[in-house]
């Protein structure tokens, strides 16, 4: 993954370490939400090398950022025929 700075024209590579199924930027553009297969969710500060594990649960995820980027909200469904559960993660705290 690469970030292109429109103001300076510089390109910078962001190592992610794996092939992720879904990637989205936080509202401030400083973090990435990474979903690997249907097993884990990670948050990565774009200035750091290693992503932070948010959850490791088998199942189906739908995740999004809060408007201020402080929280991550995700739905987890172990099986498609069961109702989902919803989780709110305060990224300023260690939730693992």
TIGU-963694 format. One record per atom (N, C-alpha, C, O): residue number from 1; x negated, y negated, z. Coordinates in Angstrom, 1 decimal, padded with zeros to 4 digits. Layout:
! TIGU-963694
{nr=NUM; x=X; y=Y; z=Z}
...
//
This chain:
! TIGU-963694
{nr=1; x=-000.8; y=001.2; z=000.0}
{nr=1; x=000.0; y=000.0; z=000.0}
{nr=1; x=-000.9; y=-001.2; z=000.0}
{nr=1; x=-001.9; y=-001.3; z=000.6}
{nr=2; x=-000.5; y=-002.2; z=-000.7}
{nr=2; x=-001.2; y=-003.5; z=-000.8}
{nr=2; x=-000.3; y=-004.7; z=-000.5}
{nr=2; x=000.9; y=-004.7; z=-000.8}
{nr=3; x=-000.9; y=-005.7; z=000.1}
{nr=3; x=-000.2; y=-006.9; z=000.3}
{nr=3; x=-000.8; y=-008.0; z=-000.6}
{nr=3; x=-002.0; y=-008.2; z=-000.5}
{nr=4; x=000.0; y=-008.7; z=-001.3}
{nr=4; x=-000.5; y=-009.8; z=-002.2}
{nr=4; x=000.0; y=-011.1; z=-001.6}
{nr=4; x=001.2; y=-011.3; z=-001.4}
{nr=5; x=-000.9; y=-012.0; z=-001.2}
{nr=5; x=-000.6; y=-013.3; z=-000.7}
{nr=5; x=-000.4; y=-014.2; z=-001.8}
{nr=5; x=-001.2; y=-014.6; z=-002.6}
{nr=6; x=000.9; y=-014.7; z=-001.9}
{nr=6; x=001.3; y=-015.6; z=-003.0}
{nr=6; x=000.5; y=-016.9; z=-002.9}
{nr=6; x=000.3; y=-017.6; z=-003.9}
{nr=7; x=000.2; y=-017.4; z=-001.7}
{nr=7; x=-000.4; y=-018.7; z=-001.5}
{nr=7; x=-001.9; y=-018.7; z=-001.9}
{nr=7; x=-002.4; y=-019.6; z=-002.5}
{nr=8; x=-002.6; y=-017.6; z=-001.6}
{nr=8; x=-004.0; y=-017.6; z=-001.9}
{nr=8; x=-004.4; y=-016.7; z=-003.1}
{nr=8; x=-005.5; y=-016.9; z=-003.7}
{nr=9; x=-003.5; y=-015.8; z=-003.5}
{nr=9; x=-003.8; y=-014.9; z=-004.6}
{nr=9; x=-004.6; y=-013.7; z=-004.1}
{nr=9; x=-005.0; y=-012.9; z=-005.0}
{nr=10; x=-004.9; y=-013.6; z=-002.8}
{nr=10; x=-005.7; y=-012.4; z=-002.4}
{nr=10; x=-004.8; y=-011.2; z=-002.2}
{nr=10; x=-003.6; y=-011.3; z=-001.9}
{nr=11; x=-005.5; y=-010.0; z=-002.5}
{nr=11; x=-004.8; y=-008.8; z=-002.3}
{nr=11; x=-005.6; y=-008.0; z=-001.2}
{nr=11; x=-006.8; y=-008.0; z=-001.2}
{nr=12; x=-004.8; y=-007.4; z=-000.3}
{nr=12; x=-005.4; y=-006.6; z=000.8}
{nr=12; x=-004.7; y=-005.3; z=000.9}
{nr=12; x=-003.5; y=-005.2; z=000.8}
{nr=13; x=-005.5; y=-004.2; z=001.0}
{nr=13; x=-005.0; y=-002.9; z=001.2}
{nr=13; x=-004.6; y=-002.6; z=002.6}
{nr=13; x=-005.4; y=-003.0; z=003.5}
{nr=14; x=-003.5; y=-002.0; z=002.8}
{nr=14; x=-003.1; y=-001.6; z=004.2}
{nr=14; x=-003.0; y=-000.1; z=004.2}
{nr=14; x=-002.2; y=000.5; z=003.6}
{nr=15; x=-004.0; y=000.5; z=004.9}
{nr=15; x=-003.9; y=002.0; z=005.0}
{nr=15; x=-002.8; y=002.5; z=005.9}
{nr=15; x=-002.5; y=001.9; z=006.9}
{nr=16; x=-002.0; y=003.4; z=005.4}
{nr=16; x=-000.9; y=004.0; z=006.1}
{nr=16; x=-001.2; y=005.4; z=006.6}
{nr=16; x=-000.6; y=005.9; z=007.5}
{nr=17; x=-002.1; y=006.1; z=005.9}
{nr=17; x=-002.6; y=007.4; z=006.4}
{nr=17; x=-001.7; y=008.6; z=005.9}
{nr=17; x=-002.2; y=009.7; z=005.8}
{nr=18; x=-000.5; y=008.4; z=005.5}
{nr=18; x=000.4; y=009.5; z=005.0}
{nr=18; x=001.3; y=008.9; z=003.9}
{nr=18; x=001.3; y=007.7; z=003.7}
{nr=19; x=001.9; y=009.8; z=003.3}
{nr=19; x=003.0; y=009.5; z=002.3}
{nr=19; x=004.3; y=009.4; z=003.0}
{nr=19; x=004.9; y=010.4; z=003.4}
{nr=20; x=004.8; y=008.2; z=003.2}
{nr=20; x=006.0; y=008.0; z=003.9}
{nr=20; x=007.2; y=007.9; z=003.0}
{nr=20; x=007.1; y=007.6; z=001.8}
{nr=21; x=008.4; y=008.4; z=003.5}
{nr=21; x=009.6; y=008.4; z=002.8}
{nr=21; x=010.2; y=007.0; z=002.6}
{nr=21; x=010.9; y=006.7; z=001.6}
{nr=22; x=010.1; y=006.2; z=003.7}
{nr=22; x=010.7; y=004.9; z=003.6}
{nr=22; x=009.7; y=003.9; z=004.4}
{nr=22; x=009.2; y=004.2; z=005.4}
{nr=23; x=009.6; y=002.7; z=003.9}
{nr=23; x=008.8; y=001.6; z=004.5}
{nr=23; x=009.6; y=000.3; z=004.4}
{nr=23; x=010.2; y=000.0; z=003.4}
{nr=24; x=009.6; y=-000.4; z=005.5}
{nr=24; x=010.2; y=-001.7; z=005.5}
{nr=24; x=009.4; y=-002.7; z=006.4}
{nr=24; x=008.9; y=-002.3; z=007.4}
{nr=25; x=009.3; y=-004.0; z=005.9}
{nr=25; x=008.6; y=-005.0; z=006.7}
{nr=25; x=009.5; y=-005.6; z=007.8}
{nr=25; x=010.7; y=-005.7; z=007.6}
{nr=26; x=008.9; y=-005.9; z=008.9}
{nr=26; x=009.6; y=-006.7; z=010.0}
{nr=26; x=009.9; y=-008.1; z=009.4}
{nr=26; x=009.4; y=-008.5; z=008.5}
{nr=27; x=010.9; y=-008.7; z=010.1}
{nr=27; x=011.3; y=-010.1; z=009.6}
{nr=27; x=010.1; y=-011.1; z=009.5}
{nr=27; x=010.2; y=-012.0; z=008.7}
{nr=28; x=009.1; y=-010.9; z=010.4}
{nr=28; x=008.0; y=-011.9; z=010.4}
{nr=28; x=006.9; y=-011.4; z=009.4}
{nr=28; x=005.9; y=-012.1; z=009.2}
{nr=29; x=007.1; y=-010.2; z=008.8}
{nr=29; x=006.1; y=-009.7; z=007.9}
{nr=29; x=004.8; y=-009.2; z=008.5}
{nr=29; x=003.9; y=-008.9; z=007.8}
{nr=30; x=004.8; y=-009.0; z=009.8}
{nr=30; x=003.5; y=-008.6; z=010.5}
{nr=30; x=003.5; y=-007.1; z=010.8}
{nr=30; x=002.5; y=-006.6; z=011.2}
{nr=31; x=004.6; y=-006.5; z=010.7}
{nr=31; x=004.7; y=-005.0; z=011.0}
{nr=31; x=005.5; y=-004.3; z=009.9}
{nr=31; x=006.3; y=-004.8; z=009.2}
{nr=32; x=005.1; y=-003.0; z=009.9}
{nr=32; x=005.8; y=-002.1; z=009.0}
{nr=32; x=006.6; y=-001.0; z=009.7}
{nr=32; x=006.0; y=-000.5; z=010.7}
{nr=33; x=007.7; y=-000.7; z=009.3}
{nr=33; x=008.5; y=000.5; z=009.8}
{nr=33; x=008.3; y=001.6; z=008.8}
{nr=33; x=008.5; y=001.4; z=007.6}
{nr=34; x=007.7; y=002.7; z=009.3}
{nr=34; x=007.4; y=003.8; z=008.4}
{nr=34; x=008.2; y=005.0; z=008.8}
{nr=34; x=008.2; y=005.4; z=010.0}
{nr=35; x=008.8; y=005.7; z=007.9}
{nr=35; x=009.5; y=006.9; z=008.2}
{nr=35; x=008.8; y=008.0; z=007.4}
{nr=35; x=008.7; y=007.9; z=006.2}
{nr=36; x=008.4; y=009.0; z=008.1}
{nr=36; x=007.8; y=010.2; z=007.5}
{nr=36; x=008.7; y=011.3; z=007.5}
{nr=36; x=009.2; y=011.9; z=008.5}
{nr=37; x=009.1; y=011.7; z=006.3}
{nr=37; x=010.0; y=012.8; z=006.0}
{nr=37; x=011.3; y=012.6; z=006.9}
{nr=37; x=011.8; y=011.5; z=006.9}
{nr=38; x=011.8; y=013.6; z=007.5}
{nr=38; x=012.9; y=013.5; z=008.4}
{nr=38; x=012.5; y=013.8; z=009.8}
{nr=38; x=013.3; y=014.4; z=010.6}
{nr=39; x=011.3; y=013.4; z=010.2}
{nr=39; x=010.8; y=013.9; z=011.5}
{nr=39; x=010.3; y=012.7; z=012.4}
{nr=39; x=010.5; y=012.8; z=013.6}
{nr=40; x=009.7; y=011.7; z=011.9}
{nr=40; x=009.1; y=010.7; z=012.7}
{nr=40; x=009.4; y=009.3; z=012.2}
{nr=40; x=009.5; y=009.1; z=011.0}
{nr=41; x=009.4; y=008.3; z=013.1}
{nr=41; x=009.4; y=006.9; z=012.8}
{nr=41; x=008.2; y=006.3; z=013.5}
{nr=41; x=007.8; y=006.6; z=014.6}
{nr=42; x=007.5; y=005.4; z=012.7}
{nr=42; x=006.3; y=004.7; z=013.2}
{nr=42; x=006.4; y=003.2; z=013.0}
{nr=42; x=007.2; y=002.8; z=012.1}
{nr=43; x=005.8; y=002.4; z=013.8}
{nr=43; x=005.6; y=001.0; z=013.5}
{nr=43; x=004.1; y=000.7; z=013.4}
{nr=43; x=003.4; y=001.2; z=014.3}
{nr=44; x=003.8; y=000.0; z=012.4}
{nr=44; x=002.4; y=-000.4; z=012.2}
{nr=44; x=002.2; y=-001.9; z=012.1}
{nr=44; x=002.8; y=-002.5; z=011.3}
{nr=45; x=001.3; y=-002.4; z=012.9}
{nr=45; x=000.9; y=-003.8; z=012.8}
{nr=45; x=000.0; y=-003.8; z=011.6}
{nr=45; x=-001.0; y=-003.0; z=011.4}
{nr=46; x=000.2; y=-004.7; z=010.6}
{nr=46; x=-000.5; y=-004.7; z=009.4}
{nr=46; x=-002.0; y=-005.1; z=009.6}
{nr=46; x=-002.8; y=-004.9; z=008.7}
{nr=47; x=-002.3; y=-005.7; z=010.7}
{nr=47; x=-003.7; y=-006.0; z=011.0}
{nr=47; x=-004.5; y=-004.9; z=011.7}
{nr=47; x=-005.7; y=-004.9; z=011.8}
{nr=48; x=-003.8; y=-003.8; z=012.1}
{nr=48; x=-004.5; y=-002.7; z=012.7}
{nr=48; x=-004.5; y=-001.4; z=011.8}
{nr=48; x=-003.7; y=-001.4; z=010.9}
{nr=49; x=-005.4; y=-000.5; z=012.2}
{nr=49; x=-005.5; y=000.7; z=011.3}
{nr=49; x=-004.5; y=001.8; z=011.6}
{nr=49; x=-004.0; y=002.5; z=010.7}
{nr=50; x=-004.1; y=002.0; z=012.9}
{nr=50; x=-003.3; y=003.1; z=013.3}
{nr=50; x=-001.9; y=002.7; z=013.6}
{nr=50; x=-001.6; y=001.7; z=014.3}
{nr=51; x=-000.9; y=003.4; z=013.0}
{nr=51; x=000.5; y=003.1; z=013.4}
{nr=51; x=000.9; y=003.7; z=014.7}
{nr=51; x=000.2; y=004.6; z=015.3}
{nr=52; x=001.9; y=003.1; z=015.3}
{nr=52; x=002.4; y=003.6; z=016.7}
{nr=52; x=003.6; y=004.4; z=016.5}
{nr=52; x=004.6; y=004.1; z=015.8}
{nr=53; x=003.6; y=005.6; z=017.1}
{nr=53; x=004.7; y=006.5; z=017.0}
{nr=53; x=005.9; y=006.0; z=017.8}
{nr=53; x=005.7; y=005.7; z=019.0}
{nr=54; x=007.1; y=005.9; z=017.2}
{nr=54; x=008.3; y=005.5; z=017.9}
{nr=54; x=009.1; y=006.7; z=018.4}
{nr=54; x=009.5; y=006.8; z=019.5}
{nr=55; x=009.3; y=007.6; z=017.5}
{nr=55; x=010.0; y=008.9; z=017.9}
{nr=55; x=009.6; y=010.0; z=017.0}
{nr=55; x=009.2; y=009.8; z=015.8}
{nr=56; x=009.6; y=011.2; z=017.6}
{nr=56; x=009.3; y=012.4; z=016.9}
{nr=56; x=010.5; y=013.4; z=017.2}
{nr=56; x=010.4; y=014.1; z=018.2}
{nr=57; x=011.5; y=013.4; z=016.3}
{nr=57; x=012.6; y=014.3; z=016.5}
{nr=57; x=013.0; y=014.8; z=015.1}
{nr=57; x=013.1; y=014.0; z=014.2}
{nr=58; x=013.3; y=016.0; z=015.0}
{nr=58; x=013.8; y=016.5; z=013.7}
{nr=58; x=015.2; y=015.9; z=013.5}
{nr=58; x=016.0; y=015.8; z=014.5}
{nr=59; x=015.5; y=015.6; z=012.3}
{nr=59; x=016.9; y=015.1; z=012.1}
{nr=59; x=016.8; y=014.0; z=011.0}
{nr=59; x=015.9; y=013.9; z=010.2}
{nr=60; x=017.9; y=013.3; z=010.9}
{nr=60; x=018.1; y=012.3; z=009.9}
{nr=60; x=018.1; y=010.9; z=010.5}
{nr=60; x=018.8; y=010.7; z=011.5}
{nr=61; x=017.3; y=010.0; z=010.0}
{nr=61; x=017.2; y=008.7; z=010.6}
{nr=61; x=017.7; y=007.6; z=009.6}
{nr=61; x=017.6; y=007.7; z=008.4}
{nr=62; x=018.3; y=006.6; z=010.2}
{nr=62; x=018.5; y=005.3; z=009.5}
{nr=62; x=018.1; y=004.2; z=010.5}
{nr=62; x=018.6; y=004.1; z=011.6}
{nr=63; x=017.1; y=003.4; z=010.1}
{nr=63; x=016.5; y=002.5; z=011.0}
{nr=63; x=016.5; y=001.1; z=010.4}
{nr=63; x=016.4; y=000.9; z=009.2}
{nr=64; x=016.5; y=000.1; z=011.2}
{nr=64; x=016.4; y=-001.3; z=010.8}
{nr=64; x=015.9; y=-002.2; z=011.9}
{nr=64; x=015.9; y=-001.8; z=013.1}
{nr=65; x=015.4; y=-003.3; z=011.5}
{nr=65; x=014.8; y=-004.3; z=012.4}
{nr=65; x=015.9; y=-005.2; z=012.9}
{nr=65; x=016.9; y=-005.5; z=012.3}
{nr=66; x=015.8; y=-005.7; z=014.2}
{nr=66; x=016.6; y=-006.8; z=014.6}
{nr=66; x=016.2; y=-008.1; z=013.9}
{nr=66; x=015.1; y=-008.1; z=013.4}
{nr=67; x=017.1; y=-009.1; z=013.8}
{nr=67; x=016.7; y=-010.3; z=013.1}
{nr=67; x=015.4; y=-011.0; z=013.6}
{nr=67; x=014.7; y=-011.6; z=012.8}
{nr=68; x=015.1; y=-010.9; z=014.8}
{nr=68; x=013.9; y=-011.5; z=015.4}
{nr=68; x=012.7; y=-010.6; z=015.3}
{nr=68; x=011.6; y=-011.0; z=015.6}
{nr=69; x=012.9; y=-009.3; z=014.9}
{nr=69; x=011.8; y=-008.4; z=014.8}
{nr=69; x=011.3; y=-007.8; z=016.1}
{nr=69; x=010.4; y=-007.0; z=016.1}
{nr=70; x=012.0; y=-008.1; z=017.2}
{nr=70; x=011.6; y=-007.6; z=018.5}
{nr=70; x=012.1; y=-006.2; z=018.8}
{nr=70; x=011.4; y=-005.4; z=019.5}
{nr=71; x=013.2; y=-005.8; z=018.2}
{nr=71; x=013.8; y=-004.5; z=018.4}
{nr=71; x=013.9; y=-003.7; z=017.1}
{nr=71; x=013.9; y=-004.3; z=016.0}
{nr=72; x=013.9; y=-002.4; z=017.3}
{nr=72; x=014.1; y=-001.5; z=016.2}
{nr=72; x=015.4; y=-000.7; z=016.6}
{nr=72; x=015.4; y=-000.2; z=017.7}
{nr=73; x=016.3; y=-000.6; z=015.7}
{nr=73; x=017.5; y=000.1; z=015.9}
{nr=73; x=017.5; y=001.3; z=015.0}
{nr=73; x=017.3; y=001.1; z=013.8}
{nr=74; x=017.7; y=002.5; z=015.5}
{nr=74; x=017.8; y=003.6; z=014.6}
{nr=74; x=018.9; y=004.6; z=015.0}
{nr=74; x=019.2; y=004.7; z=016.2}
{nr=75; x=019.5; y=005.2; z=014.0}
{nr=75; x=020.4; y=006.3; z=014.3}
{nr=75; x=019.7; y=007.6; z=014.0}
{nr=75; x=018.9; y=007.7; z=013.1}
{nr=76; x=020.1; y=008.6; z=014.9}
{nr=76; x=019.5; y=009.9; z=014.7}
{nr=76; x=020.6; y=010.9; z=014.7}
{nr=76; x=021.5; y=010.9; z=015.5}
{nr=77; x=020.5; y=011.8; z=013.7}
{nr=77; x=021.5; y=012.8; z=013.6}
{nr=77; x=020.8; y=014.2; z=013.4}
{nr=77; x=020.1; y=014.4; z=012.4}
{nr=78; x=020.9; y=015.0; z=014.4}
{nr=78; x=020.2; y=016.3; z=014.3}
{nr=78; x=020.7; y=017.2; z=013.1}
{nr=78; x=019.9; y=017.8; z=012.4}
{nr=79; x=022.0; y=017.2; z=013.0}
{nr=79; x=022.6; y=017.9; z=011.8}
{nr=79; x=023.7; y=017.0; z=011.2}
{nr=79; x=024.3; y=016.2; z=011.9}
{nr=80; x=023.9; y=017.1; z=010.0}
{nr=80; x=024.8; y=016.3; z=009.3}
{nr=80; x=026.3; y=016.5; z=009.7}
{nr=80; x=027.1; y=015.7; z=009.6}
{nr=81; x=026.6; y=017.7; z=010.3}
{nr=81; x=027.9; y=018.0; z=010.7}
{nr=81; x=028.2; y=017.6; z=012.2}
{nr=81; x=029.2; y=017.8; z=012.7}
{nr=82; x=027.1; y=017.0; z=012.9}
{nr=82; x=027.3; y=016.5; z=014.2}
{nr=82; x=027.3; y=014.9; z=014.2}
{nr=82; x=026.7; y=014.3; z=013.3}
{nr=83; x=027.9; y=014.3; z=015.2}
{nr=83; x=027.9; y=012.8; z=015.2}
{nr=83; x=026.5; y=012.3; z=015.5}
{nr=83; x=025.7; y=013.0; z=016.2}
{nr=84; x=026.1; y=011.1; z=015.0}
{nr=84; x=024.8; y=010.6; z=015.3}
{nr=84; x=024.7; y=009.9; z=016.7}
{nr=84; x=025.8; y=009.6; z=017.3}
{nr=85; x=023.5; y=009.8; z=017.1}
{nr=85; x=023.3; y=009.0; z=018.3}
{nr=85; x=022.5; y=007.7; z=017.9}
{nr=85; x=021.8; y=007.8; z=016.8}
{nr=86; x=022.6; y=006.6; z=018.6}
{nr=86; x=021.9; y=005.4; z=018.2}
{nr=86; x=021.0; y=004.9; z=019.3}
{nr=86; x=021.3; y=005.0; z=020.5}
{nr=87; x=019.8; y=004.4; z=018.9}
{nr=87; x=018.8; y=004.1; z=019.9}
{nr=87; x=018.3; y=002.6; z=019.6}
{nr=87; x=018.2; y=002.2; z=018.4}
{nr=88; x=018.0; y=001.9; z=020.7}
{nr=88; x=017.5; y=000.6; z=020.6}
{nr=88; x=016.1; y=000.6; z=021.2}
{nr=88; x=016.0; y=001.0; z=022.4}
{nr=89; x=015.1; y=000.2; z=020.5}
{nr=89; x=013.7; y=000.3; z=021.0}
{nr=89; x=013.2; y=-001.2; z=021.1}
{nr=89; x=013.2; y=-001.9; z=020.1}
{nr=90; x=012.8; y=-001.5; z=022.3}
{nr=90; x=012.1; y=-002.8; z=022.5}
{nr=90; x=010.6; y=-002.7; z=022.2}
{nr=90; x=009.9; y=-002.0; z=022.9}
{nr=91; x=010.2; y=-003.2; z=021.1}
{nr=91; x=008.8; y=-003.0; z=020.6}
{nr=91; x=007.8; y=-003.7; z=021.5}
{nr=91; x=006.6; y=-003.3; z=021.3}
{nr=92; x=008.2; y=-004.6; z=022.3}
{nr=92; x=007.2; y=-005.2; z=023.3}
{nr=92; x=006.8; y=-004.3; z=024.4}
{nr=92; x=005.9; y=-004.5; z=025.1}
{nr=93; x=007.6; y=-003.2; z=024.6}
{nr=93; x=007.4; y=-002.3; z=025.7}
{nr=93; x=006.9; y=-001.0; z=025.1}
{nr=93; x=007.1; y=-000.7; z=023.9}
{nr=94; x=006.2; y=-000.2; z=025.9}
{nr=94; x=005.8; y=001.2; z=025.4}
{nr=94; x=007.0; y=002.1; z=025.6}
{nr=94; x=007.3; y=002.5; z=026.8}
{nr=95; x=007.7; y=002.5; z=024.5}
{nr=95; x=008.9; y=003.3; z=024.6}
{nr=95; x=008.6; y=004.8; z=024.4}
{nr=95; x=009.6; y=005.6; z=024.3}
{nr=96; x=007.4; y=005.2; z=024.3}
{nr=96; x=007.1; y=006.6; z=024.0}
{nr=96; x=007.1; y=007.4; z=025.2}
{nr=96; x=006.8; y=008.6; z=025.1}
//
